[in-house]
């Protein structure tokens, strides 16, 4: 395998105006590139950039990338429904929303991501997955791997080691998939389990599956070996040189406009605000002194913001004015623990100086924040 540095062509002045110049146009028929970044937002931005800028009639592209711990949801999914957001925050695991459809996946450095770029006419998921299987078989003939009709790759006929998602544009398309090598399965199963109750949504749900790492089957494998084998098979099938070109997704010189794409993918409005409309209907069982208080909560959330909010409290438990102020403040705000915490802190400052009242108010607010 030969790794060609992306910086070899940085000096070309044409790159600023025509990024297809430089190395993009030096490889005819096909190109294999690999990101030097492990940042999920940067790597997803590269996918978007290539889809928008490259002439895929002339050149098909295989993009190889790996991420530090992150949960990635499909474009039309609900993060509260798909994962444990509290656990993500505690573990400092990033949450990202793809521009493609499909289900939710967990990424870490034990996971390889592959994106196949073609024209829409040449888009062929099954062919791409068979290429990966062929590469795995060439490396370890004894591996029992095959592609299913659902476009997954199974190991030993039962364990999912690869899932698929795609984006089909007017003329361009890309298909990306994962390859589980040595991911942390404990973290994977923990973060992909939603604790949220009473959510109703038309968002695309993920289909749970049993998973297994390739390295569990053969401990002598390495991610470098797998990357090389897949790149080699891609090169053979596309009749191109077996070179992997390293790219830096933060380099504006070579990818003009990439920073704005990366920033967009990190915004609350994209990650959470693009969630399809959903409702929350649940009962908070709040232990208070020697009893348990049942508080019914109903909310409608649109674009990640609370559109309608109803909290059914026992009579006289809180002064009506205070309760009304809470409902009023929540309506229109983000369905977000940070924003709700700030709202609550503001309301507490105007709350009557009464210890019993403060205690009840704090209990209600803490439980409302946990909903998010």
N, C-alpha and C positions, 0 to 999 in steps of 0.2 A: 504494500500500500504506500502511495506517495501522498504526503500532505502538502498541498501548495498554499503558501501563506497568502491571505487576502491582501496583505499590505504591499505585495509585489507590484500592484498596479495603482497604488494610491496617487502616484505622481501625475497620472494622466489628467490634463485639464478638462478633457471632454466628459469626465465622469459626472461632474456637477450638473450638466445639462442633459446628458444622454447616458444614464446608468447602464444601458445595454452594451455600451462600449466596454473597454476593459475586459475582464475575464468572462463576463456574461456572453460575449459574442465570439470568444476564442474556441469554445467547444461546440462542435456541430452535432446536432441530433440529440444530445443529452448532456446533463451536468449533475454532478454529485457534490453537494455542499453540506458542511457540518458547522453548527454554531459553537462558538467558544464560550458562550454564556450559558449559565444555568438558571437564568431568570425567566419564569414562565411568561411574564407579560412581554418581554423582549422577543422571545421565540414565537409567540403567537402573532406578534406584530410583523415579524418576518414573513410568516405565511400570508398575512393580509397584503403586505407590500408586493410580494412576488405575484400574487393573484391579480393585483391591480396594475402592475407595471410591466411584467414580462410578456414577450411575444411567444406564447406557447405553441404556436403553429410551427415555429422554427426550432424550438428547443424544449424538450421535456426535462423536468428537474426532480431529483430526489433530495429531500432536505432531511438531515439527521440531527436530532437534538435531544438533550436531557435536561431535566429540571431539578432544582432543589425542592424539598417537600412542598407540594401544592395539591389542591383539589380543583379539578377543572370540570365545569358543568357545560352542558350543551346550550346553545343559544336560546332555546325555548323552555328551559327548565327553571324550577323553583329551588333556590339554595336551601331554604328552611325545610323543604320536603326531602332534599337529597342528602344532606350531611348534617353533622353536629357542629354548628357554627361556634358554640361556646368552646368546644374542644379545640377547634382550629385557632381561636384567639389565644387560648391558654398555651398551646404548643407553638404559636407563631408560625402556623402553616398558612400559606397564601391561598386565597380563593380567586379563581379566574373564570370568566365566561368566554367560551369560544365564539367565533363567528359562524361555526358550523353547527349542525344539529347533533343528534345522538345523545348518549347517556353520560353519566358522571364517572370520572376516573380519578384515581389517586396517582400522583407522580412523585417519585423521588429519584435519586441517582441510580437506583437499581432498576430503573425502567427506561427503555429506549423508545423514543418517538420517531416515527417515520412519516413523512408527507410526500405524496406522489402528485406532482403537478402536470397536468396535460390540458389539451383543449377539451371542451365539453364532449365533442364527438369521440375522442379517444379515451374518455374516462372509463376505467374498467377495474372495479374493486376486486373482483375475483382473481383477475390476472395478477394484481399486485400482491395479494395474499399468497397466491400460489408461488410467486417469486420468493417470498420470505420463507415459505415451507421448503422450497427447493434448496435455498441457501443453508437452512438448518440441517437438512438431510445430507448436504455435501460436507458439512462440518462434522456431524455426528449421525451416521446412517442408522444407528439403532434407535434414534428418537422416534417415538410414536406421535407424530403431529399431523393434523389435517385441517382443512378449511370446511366450515359448515355452511349450510344454506343461508344462515343468518349473518354470514360474513364475519364470523369469529374464527380464531385458530384455537383448536383444542389439543391438549396434551393428554396422552393415555385415554383418549376418548371421553374424558369427563371434566378435565380442568381447563378453564379458560386462561389462555396466556396472552390473548390479543383481542381487543375490541376495535370497532371501526366507526368513524364519523366522516362526514363529507360536506363540502360546499360546492354547489353547482351555480356558476355565474352564467351570463348570457353566452359567452364564448369560451371562458376559461373555467377550469374546475380543479379541485384538489381533494384527495382522499388521504386522511391521516389515520394512523393506527398505533397502538401501543405494543410493546413486547416486554412481558414481565420476565426479568432476569434474576434480580436479587432484591426485590422491593421488600420493605418492612410490612409483612402481612398483618401484624398485630395493629399497627397504626392504620393501615388500609381499612381493616374491618371496623375499627373504632370510629374513624372519622366519617365513614360512609354509612353510618347508622343514625338516622334522624330521631332525636328525642322529643320533637315537637308534636303535641297532641291537638286534635281537632282542626287540622288544616284541610281545606277543600280547594282543589285547584284543577284546572284543565291543562296544566303544564305537562310536558312529556315526562313520564316517569321512567326511571332506570329499571332494568331487569336484573335482579340479583343473580350472581353465578358463583360457583365454587372456583377458586383460583389456585394456581400453583406457580412457583418460580421455576424457570428452566434450570437454575443452578441447584435446585433440590434434586433434580433428575440426574444432573451431571455436574459435579463440583469442580471439574477441571475447566469448565467454560469460563470465559471472561467477557465483559461487555465489548472490549476492543476486538476480540475474536469475532463476535457476532456482528458488530458494525462492519468489519472488514469483509466478512462472508456475504453479507447482504449487498454491500457496495460492489463486490466482485460480480455477483450474479446480475445485478442491475446493469453493470457495464457490459457483460456478455450479451444480455438480451437486447441492449440498445446499441451494441457494436461501437462502444466508445472506449477511450482509455480508462484504465482503472485508477483514477485519481480522486481524492477527496479534497475539496478546497475548503479551507477554514474561513469562516466569516465572523465578523464582529457585529452583532445586531444593534449596537449603539452608534455605529459609524455613519453619520449623516453624509459624509463625503460619498460613500458608495451606495447608500440607501436614502436618498433625499426624502425628507418628510417622515422618516421612521420614528423619530422622537414623539411626534404628535400622535401617531398610531399607538405607541406604547403607553403614553399618558392616558389616552382615551380608555384603553383596556383596564386601567387601574382605578378609574373613577367609580364612585358609589353609584352614579347614575347608570353606568353600564353594567357593573357586576350585580347590583341589586335592583336598580330601577327598571331594568329590562324584563324583570320577572312578570309573567302573565298574571292578570288579576286573580286574587285568591281571597278566601275568607277564613277566619279563625273563629271557631265556636267551641268553647271549652269551659270547664268549671275549675276554679282555683280552690283547692282544699287547704285553707290557711289555718295552721294551728295557732290558737290565740288563748292564752291563759290555760284554763282547764277544758277547753272545747275546741272543735274544729269548725271554722267558718267556711261555708260554701258560697263562693262568689262567681256568678255566671258572667262570662265575657264573650261578646260578639263583635267582631270587627271585619270590615271589608278593606282590603289593601289593593291599591292600584298604582302601578309604576313605583312600587316600593313604599308608597305613602299611605297612611291611614285615612281612608275616605269616610268611613262610618265607624263610630265607636259607641258601644253600649256596655255599661258595667252595672250589673244587677246586685246592689248591696242590700243587706238587711236594713230595715228602717231604723233610723236614728243612730246608725253605727258611725256615720260621719255627717257633719253638717251639710245640708243640701248645696250650699254655696261652694264649699270646698270640693265636693264631688263634681259639681257642674264645671268648675274651673279646670279640673283634671281632664274631663272629657273634652272640653273646649280646646285645651292645650294640645292634647294628643291628636285631635282631628286636623289633618293636613300635614302632620309631622312625619318624619321618616319612621318606618317600622324598624327601629334601630336602637339597641340598648344604650349606646353613647348619647344619642340625641334625647332619649327619654330620661336618662339620668340627669342631663343638664336641665330639662324642663322641670323635673321633680325638685331639683335643688333650688330652682327659682321660686317654685310654689311654696316650698318649705319656709322660705324667708318671710312670706306673708301669712303663714299659718298662725292662728292664735297660740299664744304661749301657754300651752296646756300639755303636761307630760303624757296624759292618757291619749289625747288627740294626736300628739306627735307619734306615739307608739303605733296607733292604729294606722295612721297615714303612711308611715314608713313601711309597715308590713304590706299594705296594699301595693305601694309603689315597687317594692322589691319583687313581689310576685308578678307584677305587670312587666317589669324589665326582663324577668326570666322567660317570659313568653317569646322574647325576641332573640 
